[in-house]
Amino acid sequence: MTQALRVMVVDDHPMWREAVARDLADAGFEVVATAGDGPEAVRRARAARPQVLVLDLNLPELPGVEVCRQVVAQDPTVRVLVLSASGEHADVLEAVKSGATGYLVKSAGREELLDAVRRTAVGDPVFTPGLAGLVLGEFRRLAAEPAAAEPGPGQSAVPRLTTRETEVLRMVAKGLSYRQIADRLVLSHRTVQNHVQNTLGKLQLHNRVELVRYAIEQGLDEG
């Protein structure tokens, strides 16, 4: 029997927090913790070690983006799905830059949320319709800026990836999900995940968000 996915819910509204936790539990997820403010969220995430953190941005004492940053820093394997009332572009970009894998607005339906949690757990970027293009556009803008530092003598500018890893990375840069990549390359979903994890390790990156930015910086989203 497959082990239940471990999820934590953070929201400052008790009724909303309990409703989301109940929906997740009813769908077969293991809700390992909940929290109602920023510092509590960071503490409980450290102790409970969820695989997915469902996180509101508007939290007392410590904002959600800072919670995301701290939780991902202490455990880079945690995937963060922001569930916020705000669809403001600035909030979305700030969340992604702090390490969030996906972003849904609270008007999303129950099934949309459950699917988003499942996809976030395997590293797929999940966004409320219309927001994914915004994020990719911002990465392209950032990639066009001058690099902060050039590699020194004897350093390789681009770590050596296999042909297959480069092929997968190119599709990641174009915004394809792991399932879409698997279908196009006639590979299993797990094999695609393994290629991405190997690439993250070689490039010393922490999550898919950083990987997309790297790929765009290398021009792999073109062509």
HUWOJO-V198998 format. One record per residue. SS is DSSP state (~ for helix, > for strand, _ for the rest). BURIAL is + if it has 9 or more other C-alpha atoms within 8 Angstrom, else -. Layout:
ss={SS,SS}
burial={BURIAL,BURIAL}
This chain:
ss={_,_,_,_,_,>,>,>,>,>,_,_,_,~,~,~,~,~,~,~,~,~,~,~,~,~,_,_,_,>,>,>,>,>,>,_,>,~,~,~,~,~,~,~,~,~,~,~,_,_,_,>,>,>,>,_,_,_,_,>,_,_,_,~,~,~,~,~,~,~,~,~,~,~,_,_,_,_,>,>,>,>,>,>,_,_,_,_,~,~,~,~,~,~,~,~,~,_,_,_,_,>,>,>,>,_,_,_,_,~,~,~,~,~,~,~,~,~,~,~,~,_,_,_,_,_,>,_,_,_,~,~,~,~,~,~,~,~,~,~,~,~,~,~,_,_,_,_,_,_,_,_,_,_,_,_,_,_,_,_,_,_,~,~,~,~,~,~,~,~,~,~,~,_,_,_,_,~,~,~,~,~,~,~,~,_,_,_,~,~,~,~,~,~,~,~,~,~,~,~,~,~,~,_,_,_,_,~,~,~,~,~,~,~,~,~,~,_,_,_,_,_,_}
burial={-,-,-,-,+,+,+,+,+,+,+,+,-,-,-,-,+,-,-,+,+,-,+,+,+,-,-,-,+,+,+,+,+,+,+,+,+,+,+,+,+,+,-,+,+,+,-,-,-,+,+,+,+,+,+,+,+,+,+,+,-,+,+,+,+,+,+,+,+,+,+,+,-,-,-,+,-,+,+,+,+,+,+,+,-,-,-,-,-,-,+,+,+,+,+,+,-,+,+,+,+,+,+,+,+,-,-,+,-,-,-,-,+,+,-,+,+,-,+,+,+,-,+,+,+,+,+,+,-,-,+,+,-,+,+,+,-,+,+,+,-,-,+,-,-,-,-,-,-,-,-,-,-,-,-,-,-,-,-,-,-,-,-,-,+,+,-,+,+,+,+,+,+,-,-,+,+,+,-,-,+,+,+,-,-,-,+,-,+,-,+,+,+,-,+,+,-,-,+,+,-,+,-,-,+,+,+,+,+,+,+,+,+,-,+,+,+,-,-,+,+,-,-}
